[in-house]
């Protein structure tokens, strides 16, 4: 087993999740490793989605919002990541009333770091969800482009395990 994920290689269960810093919808930097450590460590549900405002992404964001209390009860932080910019994320979050953070991965560098595959013959950015434990290791990798609600169910199961 590799010791962590490598750019271009899919990030797998049991591997150390790559650390990164991206700006949230308000422009504030968010560092993944800030949720790890001895004090106040939290699991992270990190979900990559193609774009703000598209039908599938809106449905997925809404499903996560509807289950947010269950994620909160599990002590988890939810972070949504797409290549859209900060302003797009701010508008999307406001329109849907999302209670969790959206991160701007302009240039898709973090997406590439995690090895998130493209879907639909390489035409669309992929939709992939990771559950990262308090210790920074990947507990779940789940990819389903079209059944967006299943990401919520799979993430909650991984958090409960």
C-alpha positions in Angstrom: 0.0 0.0 0.0 1.2 3.5 -0.8 1.8 5.9 2.1 -0.7 8.5 0.9 -2.2 9.5 -2.4 -0.2 10.7 -5.4 -1.2 13.1 -8.1 -2.9 11.3 -10.9 -3.4 8.1 -8.8 -6.8 7.6 -7.2 -6.8 8.1 -3.4 -7.7 4.9 -1.7 -9.1 3.7 1.6 -6.5 3.5 4.3 -4.2 6.0 2.7 -3.3 9.4 4.1 -5.5 12.1 2.6 -3.5 14.8 0.8 -3.5 18.1 2.7 -4.5 21.2 0.9 -5.6 24.8 1.4 -8.4 26.3 -0.6 -10.6 29.4 -0.3 -14.1 29.0 1.0 -17.1 30.9 -0.4 -16.2 34.0 1.6 -12.5 33.9 0.4 -11.2 32.6 3.7 -8.5 29.9 3.4 -9.4 26.4 4.7 -6.7 23.9 5.4 -7.8 20.2 5.5 -5.3 19.3 8.2 -6.8 21.9 10.5 -9.6 19.4 11.3 -7.1 16.8 12.5 -4.8 16.5 15.5 -5.1 15.7 19.2 -7.5 18.5 20.2 -10.8 19.0 18.4 -10.2 16.5 15.6 -13.2 15.9 13.3 -13.9 13.5 10.5 -14.3 15.3 7.1 -16.8 14.5 4.4 -15.0 15.9 1.3 -17.2 15.8 -1.8 -16.1 16.8 -5.3 -18.8 17.9 -7.7 -18.8 19.2 -11.2 -20.3 22.7 -11.0 -22.5 25.0 -9.0 -26.1 25.3 -10.1 -26.3 22.3 -12.4 -29.3 20.0 -11.8 -27.3 17.0 -10.4 -25.0 19.2 -8.2 -28.0 21.1 -6.9 -29.7 17.9 -6.0 -26.6 16.6 -4.3 -26.0 19.8 -2.3 -29.7 19.7 -1.2 -29.4 16.1 -0.1 -26.4 16.9 2.0 -28.2 19.9 3.4 -31.2 17.7 4.3 -28.9 15.3 6.2 -26.7 17.9 7.7 -28.0 17.3 11.3 -26.9 13.6 10.9 -23.4 14.7 9.8 -23.2 17.1 12.7 -24.4 14.4 15.1 -21.5 12.2 13.8 -19.1 15.1 14.5 -18.2 15.5 10.9 -17.3 18.6 8.8 -18.8 18.7 5.3 -16.7 20.4 2.6 -17.9 20.6 -1.0 -15.2 21.2 -3.7 -15.6 22.2 -7.4 -13.6 24.2 -9.9 -16.0 27.2 -9.6 -14.7 30.4 -8.1 -15.4 32.0 -4.7 -18.2 34.2 -6.1 -20.0 31.3 -7.7 -19.8 29.3 -4.5 -21.2 32.3 -2.5 -24.2 32.6 -4.8 -24.8 28.8 -4.9 -24.5 28.5 -1.1 -26.8 31.5 -0.5 -29.4 30.4 -3.1 -29.7 26.9 -1.4 -29.1 28.0 2.2 -26.3 25.5 2.5 -25.1 25.0 6.1 -21.6 23.7 5.1 -18.5 25.1 3.4 -17.8 25.2 -0.3 -14.2 25.3 -1.5 -13.0 26.9 -4.7 -10.5 24.6 -6.5 -9.9 26.8 -9.5 -7.7 24.9 -11.9 -8.8 21.6 -10.3 -5.5 21.0 -8.7 -6.9 19.4 -5.5 -9.3 17.3 -7.7 -6.2 16.0 -9.6 -4.3 15.5 -6.4 -7.0 13.1 -5.2 -7.3 11.4 -8.6 -11.0 12.1 -9.0 -11.9 10.7 -12.4 -13.8 12.5 -15.1 -17.1 11.0 -16.1 -19.1 10.8 -19.3 -16.3 10.0 -21.7 -14.1 12.6 -20.0 -16.4 15.5 -20.8 -17.5 16.3 -17.2 -15.6 16.6 -14.0 -16.3 13.6 -11.7 -18.5 13.4 -8.6 -16.6 11.6 -5.8 -17.0 11.6 -2.1 -14.3 10.9 0.5 -14.7 10.3 4.2 -11.5 11.2 6.0 -11.1 10.1 9.6 -9.9 12.2 12.5 -6.4 10.8 11.9 -6.3 12.0 8.3 -6.7 8.6 6.6 -9.3 7.9 3.9 -12.2 5.8 5.2 -14.4 5.9 2.1 -14.1 6.6 -1.6 -17.5 6.7 -3.3 -18.1 7.6 -6.9 -21.6 7.7 -8.5 -22.2 10.5 -11.1 -26.0 9.9 -11.4 -27.4 8.7 -8.1 -26.3 11.8 -6.1 -28.3 11.0 -3.0 -26.3 7.8 -2.5 -23.3 9.8 -1.6 -25.0 10.9 1.6 -26.0 7.4 2.6 -22.5 6.0 1.9 -20.8 8.8 3.8 -23.1 8.4 6.9 -22.4 4.6 6.9 -18.7 5.2 6.8 -18.9 7.7 9.7 -20.9 5.2 11.7 -18.4 2.4 11.1 
